[in-house]
Amino acid sequence: MENVNKSGKNAPEHAHPAETVICSNEEYNKDVKERYQEKKECLLIKFEELLNIAPEFGLWLKQIIRYGNVDSQVLIEWDVNYNLDTDANHFSCQLFTETHNYTIYGHPPTSKHPRGYLGCGGNSRKQRPGEDWHRGNDLPDGDYSKETFDMIVRGIVAYELKNLQLWRKHTYHRNQV
Protein backbone atom coordinates (compact mmCIF):
# COMPACT_ATOMS: atom_id res chain seq x y z
CA MET A 1 0.00 0.00 0.00
CA GLU A 2 1.16 3.51 -0.81
CA ASN A 3 2.20 6.00 1.81
CA VAL A 4 -0.95 8.08 2.27
CA ASN A 5 -0.95 11.15 4.49
CA LYS A 6 -3.85 12.41 6.59
CA SER A 7 -5.33 14.43 3.75
CA GLY A 8 -5.68 11.25 1.71
CA LYS A 9 -3.22 12.34 -0.99
CA ASN A 10 -0.22 10.32 -2.10
CA ALA A 11 2.60 12.32 -0.58
CA PRO A 12 5.11 11.88 2.18
CA GLU A 13 3.96 13.09 5.59
CA HIS A 14 6.15 16.16 6.20
CA ALA A 15 5.22 19.08 8.32
CA HIS A 16 5.57 22.54 6.83
CA PRO A 17 8.77 24.24 8.14
CA ALA A 18 6.69 26.97 9.77
CA GLU A 19 4.79 24.33 11.71
CA THR A 20 7.89 22.62 13.08
CA VAL A 21 9.36 25.76 14.63
CA ILE A 22 7.00 27.32 17.09
CA CYS A 23 8.40 30.30 18.89
CA SER A 24 7.13 33.28 20.79
CA ASN A 25 6.99 36.78 19.36
CA GLU A 26 9.89 37.67 21.64
CA GLU A 27 12.05 34.86 20.23
CA TYR A 28 11.08 35.76 16.67
CA ASN A 29 11.86 39.46 17.20
CA LYS A 30 15.20 38.58 18.79
CA ASP A 31 16.14 36.41 15.81
CA VAL A 32 15.14 39.08 13.27
CA LYS A 33 17.06 41.74 15.22
CA GLU A 34 20.21 39.58 15.39
CA ARG A 35 20.13 38.84 11.65
CA TYR A 36 19.57 42.52 10.83
CA GLN A 37 22.42 43.65 13.07
CA GLU A 38 24.77 41.07 11.59
CA LYS A 39 23.91 42.07 8.02
CA LYS A 40 24.12 45.84 8.67
CA GLU A 41 27.04 45.65 11.15
CA CYS A 42 25.25 47.89 13.63
CA LEU A 43 23.22 47.73 16.81
CA LEU A 44 19.48 48.29 16.70
CA ILE A 45 18.62 50.50 19.62
CA LYS A 46 15.50 51.92 21.21
CA PHE A 47 14.65 55.61 21.56
CA GLU A 48 15.86 55.74 25.17
CA GLU A 49 19.31 54.63 24.04
CA LEU A 50 19.31 57.24 21.25
CA LEU A 51 18.80 59.88 23.94
CA ASN A 52 22.11 58.77 25.50
CA ILE A 53 23.94 59.07 22.15
CA ALA A 54 22.29 62.15 20.63
CA PRO A 55 19.89 63.72 23.15
CA GLU A 56 19.00 66.84 21.14
CA PHE A 57 18.35 64.86 17.98
CA GLY A 58 16.17 62.42 19.92
CA LEU A 59 13.97 65.26 21.15
CA TRP A 60 13.72 66.82 17.67
CA LEU A 61 12.75 63.43 16.24
CA LYS A 62 10.12 62.78 18.89
CA GLN A 63 8.39 66.07 18.01
CA ILE A 64 7.65 64.96 14.43
CA ILE A 65 6.52 61.40 15.26
CA ARG A 66 2.81 60.84 15.64
CA TYR A 67 1.93 60.41 19.32
CA GLY A 68 5.65 60.69 20.11
CA ASN A 69 6.10 56.91 20.00
CA VAL A 70 9.44 56.85 18.16
CA ASP A 71 10.08 53.11 18.62
CA SER A 72 6.89 52.23 16.73
CA GLN A 73 7.76 54.29 13.65
CA VAL A 74 11.55 54.65 13.44
CA LEU A 75 14.26 52.02 13.07
CA ILE A 76 17.27 53.36 14.98
CA GLU A 77 20.76 52.05 14.28
CA TRP A 78 23.93 52.79 16.23
CA ASP A 79 27.07 52.12 14.26
CA VAL A 80 29.55 51.18 16.95
CA ASN A 81 32.22 50.39 14.33
CA TYR A 82 31.99 53.81 12.66
CA ASN A 83 35.30 55.57 13.11
CA LEU A 84 35.35 59.34 12.87
CA ASP A 85 38.70 59.60 14.62
CA THR A 86 37.27 57.25 17.29
CA ASP A 87 35.19 59.75 19.24
CA ALA A 88 31.86 60.01 17.43
CA ASN A 89 28.56 58.27 18.13
CA HIS A 90 27.35 57.67 14.59
CA PHE A 91 23.61 56.89 14.36
CA SER A 92 20.99 56.53 11.68
CA CYS A 93 17.22 56.58 11.83
CA GLN A 94 15.06 55.04 9.14
CA LEU A 95 11.57 56.39 8.48
CA PHE A 96 9.22 54.65 6.06
CA THR A 97 6.34 55.92 3.93
CA GLU A 98 4.23 53.99 1.45
CA THR A 99 6.71 54.53 -1.37
CA HIS A 100 9.98 55.72 0.20
CA ASN A 101 12.54 54.96 2.90
CA TYR A 102 14.35 57.93 4.45
CA THR A 103 17.54 57.59 6.45
CA ILE A 104 18.62 60.44 8.69
CA TYR A 105 22.20 59.88 9.78
CA GLY A 106 24.77 61.81 11.73
CA HIS A 107 26.74 62.30 14.89
CA PRO A 108 26.68 64.92 17.64
CA PRO A 109 29.58 67.36 18.03
CA THR A 110 32.82 65.99 19.45
CA SER A 111 36.15 67.53 20.39
CA LYS A 112 37.60 66.60 17.00
CA HIS A 113 34.44 67.55 15.07
CA PRO A 114 32.84 70.43 16.98
CA ARG A 115 30.08 71.04 14.41
CA GLY A 116 28.82 67.45 14.28
CA TYR A 117 26.81 66.32 11.29
CA LEU A 118 23.26 65.54 10.13
CA GLY A 119 22.28 64.30 6.70
CA CYS A 120 19.50 62.43 4.97
CA GLY A 121 18.93 60.22 1.96
CA GLY A 122 15.72 59.03 0.39
CA ASN A 123 15.23 55.80 -1.54
CA SER A 124 12.30 54.39 -3.42
CA ARG A 125 10.94 51.24 -1.78
CA LYS A 126 9.79 49.89 -5.14
CA GLN A 127 11.78 49.28 -8.29
CA ARG A 128 10.54 50.62 -11.58
CA PRO A 129 9.73 48.02 -14.24
CA GLY A 130 12.92 46.82 -15.89
CA GLU A 131 15.24 48.28 -13.24
CA ASP A 132 17.18 46.22 -10.72
CA TRP A 133 17.94 49.09 -8.32
CA HIS A 134 16.02 51.46 -6.09
CA ARG A 135 16.11 55.11 -7.09
CA GLY A 136 17.27 57.56 -4.46
CA ASN A 137 18.46 61.08 -3.77
CA ASP A 138 20.39 62.99 -1.18
CA LEU A 139 18.34 65.36 0.93
CA PRO A 140 19.65 68.33 2.95
CA ASP A 141 22.64 67.96 5.24
CA GLY A 142 24.80 70.16 7.44
CA ASP A 143 25.84 70.78 11.01
CA TYR A 144 24.28 68.87 13.90
CA SER A 145 21.64 71.52 14.59
CA LYS A 146 17.91 72.09 14.79
CA GLU A 147 18.13 74.17 11.60
CA THR A 148 19.60 71.24 9.67
CA PHE A 149 17.03 68.88 11.15
CA ASP A 150 14.21 71.23 10.07
CA MET A 151 15.67 71.41 6.53
CA ILE A 152 15.72 67.60 6.42
CA VAL A 153 12.07 67.36 7.53
CA ARG A 154 11.05 69.94 4.90
CA GLY A 155 13.05 67.96 2.32
CA ILE A 156 11.17 64.77 3.22
CA VAL A 157 7.82 66.53 2.90
CA ALA A 158 8.84 67.99 -0.47
CA TYR A 159 9.98 64.55 -1.65
CA GLU A 160 6.60 63.05 -0.78
CA LEU A 161 4.45 65.69 -2.49
CA LYS A 162 2.83 64.67 -5.77
CA ASN A 163 2.20 66.83 -8.84
CA LEU A 164 -1.37 67.88 -9.51
CA GLN A 165 -2.78 66.53 -12.74
CA LEU A 166 -5.50 69.18 -12.79
CA TRP A 167 -3.21 71.85 -14.24
CA ARG A 168 -1.14 69.79 -16.63
CA LYS A 169 -0.56 71.20 -20.09
CA HIS A 170 -2.61 69.62 -22.84
CA THR A 171 -1.16 68.85 -26.25
CA TYR A 172 -4.42 69.37 -28.09
CA HIS A 173 -6.57 72.42 -28.76
CA ARG A 174 -10.29 72.71 -28.11
CA ASN A 175 -11.05 73.42 -31.76
CA GLN A 176 -9.43 70.18 -32.87
CA VAL A 177 -11.67 67.22 -33.54
C-alpha distance (Angstrom), angle and dihedral (degrees) to the residues before:
residue distance angle dihedral
M1 . . .
E2 3.78 . .
N3 3.76 123.5 .
V4 3.80 102.5 -97.4
N5 3.79 120.9 -174.2
K6 3.80 126.3 -146.6
S7 3.78 93.4 -87.2
G8 3.80 89.4 59.7
K9 3.82 94.7 -115.8
N10 3.78 124.4 126.3
A11 3.77 101.1 -107.3
P12 3.77 137.2 110.7
E13 3.79 114.8 -89.5
H14 3.81 103.0 -110.8
A15 3.73 125.3 152.7
H16 3.78 118.0 -129.1
P17 3.85 110.4 -101.9
A18 3.79 90.5 -117.6
E19 3.79 89.8 56.6
T20 3.80 95.0 51.7
V21 3.79 95.0 55.1
I22 3.75 111.8 57.6
C23 3.75 114.3 175.9
S24 3.76 138.2 159.6
N25 3.79 123.7 -103.3
E26 3.79 87.8 -107.6
E27 3.82 92.2 55.8
Y28 3.81 91.5 45.2
N29 3.81 92.7 49.4
K30 3.80 90.9 47.7
D31 3.81 91.2 52.3
V32 3.82 93.2 47.7
K33 3.82 90.8 47.6
E34 3.82 92.6 49.9
R35 3.81 92.8 49.4
Y36 3.82 91.6 47.3
Q37 3.80 92.8 49.1
E38 3.79 91.8 48.4
K39 3.80 92.8 49.5
K40 3.82 95.1 44.9
E41 3.84 96.0 35.9
C42 3.79 92.0 -131.6
L43 3.77 141.2 100.3
L44 3.78 120.1 -105.7
I45 3.76 107.0 -136.9
K46 3.78 137.5 -175.6
F47 3.80 126.0 -118.4
E48 3.82 92.8 -98.6
E49 3.80 89.7 59.1
L50 3.82 91.0 48.1
L51 3.80 87.7 57.5
N52 3.83 88.3 60.1
I53 3.83 91.9 51.0
A54 3.81 101.9 37.3
P55 3.82 109.9 5.2
E56 3.81 97.8 173.6
F57 3.79 92.9 47.9
G58 3.80 90.5 48.5
L59 3.79 91.0 56.0
W60 3.82 92.9 46.2
L61 3.80 89.5 50.3
K62 3.79 93.9 48.5
Q63 3.82 90.2 55.5
I64 3.81 93.1 62.0
I65 3.82 97.3 43.0
R66 3.78 116.9 95.3
Y67 3.80 109.9 -105.6
G68 3.81 88.2 -2.9
N69 3.81 92.1 -93.2
V70 3.81 97.6 139.1
D71 3.81 96.0 171.0
S72 3.81 91.5 60.3
Q73 3.81 94.8 53.6
V74 3.81 108.8 25.1
L75 3.79 130.5 61.7
I76 3.81 105.7 -147.3
E77 3.79 121.0 -159.8
W78 3.79 127.4 -171.7
D79 3.77 113.0 -159.9
V80 3.78 102.5 -150.4
N81 3.82 91.3 175.6
Y82 3.81 94.2 54.6
N83 3.78 108.3 115.7
L84 3.77 117.9 -157.6
D85 3.80 92.7 162.0
T86 3.84 87.2 -48.7
D87 3.79 99.1 -78.6
A88 3.81 106.4 84.5
N89 3.79 130.0 96.9
H90 3.78 100.3 -142.8
F91 3.82 113.7 -162.7
S92 3.77 137.8 170.1
C93 3.78 131.7 -162.7
Q94 3.78 122.6 -158.5
L95 3.79 120.3 -152.1
F96 3.79 121.2 -173.2
T97 3.80 132.4 -152.8
E98 3.78 128.3 176.8
T99 3.80 92.9 -85.6
H100 3.82 107.2 14.9
N101 3.79 143.9 50.9
Y102 3.81 117.0 -149.3
T103 3.78 123.1 -163.3
I104 3.78 119.1 -162.9
Y105 3.78 109.3 -167.1
G106 3.75 136.1 174.5
H107 3.76 149.5 106.4
P108 3.80 133.8 -109.4
P109 3.82 120.3 -110.9
T110 3.79 117.2 -73.1
S111 3.79 134.3 -176.2
K112 3.81 90.8 -95.8
H113 3.82 94.4 40.9
P114 3.81 106.4 31.8
R115 3.82 95.0 174.9
G116 3.80 96.4 52.8
Y117 3.77 119.0 -159.7
L118 3.82 142.6 -103.8
G119 3.79 125.6 -178.1
C120 3.77 140.4 157.1
G121 3.78 140.0 -152.9
G122 3.77 130.2 -169.0
N123 3.80 126.2 -151.3
S124 3.75 132.4 -175.4
R125 3.80 112.1 -114.1
K126 3.80 91.2 -150.0
Q127 3.77 129.6 56.1
R128 3.76 119.8 -129.8
P129 3.81 115.9 -117.8
G130 3.79 110.0 -79.2
E131 3.81 95.1 14.6
D132 3.78 124.6 108.5
W133 3.82 96.5 -162.8
H134 3.77 137.9 64.1
R135 3.78 116.0 -113.3
G136 3.77 116.7 -125.4
N137 3.78 146.0 165.6
D138 3.75 139.7 -158.6
L139 3.77 115.3 -109.0
P140 3.82 126.6 -160.0
D141 3.78 121.0 -48.0
G142 3.79 138.3 175.6
D143 3.77 143.4 116.2
Y144 3.79 121.6 -5.1
S145 3.80 94.3 -94.0
K146 3.78 143.1 121.1
E147 3.81 89.0 -109.4
T148 3.81 91.6 58.3
F149 3.80 91.0 45.1
D150 3.82 90.5 52.0
M151 3.84 90.5 49.5
I152 3.81 89.0 52.1
V153 3.82 92.4 50.6
R154 3.82 90.7 48.9
G155 3.82 88.5 48.4
I156 3.81 90.9 53.5
V157 3.80 91.6 49.6
A158 3.82 90.8 48.6
Y159 3.81 90.6 48.9
E160 3.80 91.2 53.6
L161 3.81 97.1 48.4
K162 3.80 116.1 105.1
N163 3.80 128.0 -144.8
L164 3.78 117.4 -106.5
Q165 3.78 114.0 -116.5
L166 3.80 91.5 -160.5
W167 3.80 93.6 81.3
R168 3.78 100.9 37.4
K169 3.77 117.5 135.0
H170 3.77 115.3 -104.0
T171 3.79 122.2 -139.3
Y172 3.78 94.7 -149.2
H173 3.80 133.1 67.5
R174 3.79 126.0 -129.0
N175 3.80 92.6 -120.2
Q176 3.79 92.1 57.5
V177 3.77 117.8 98.1
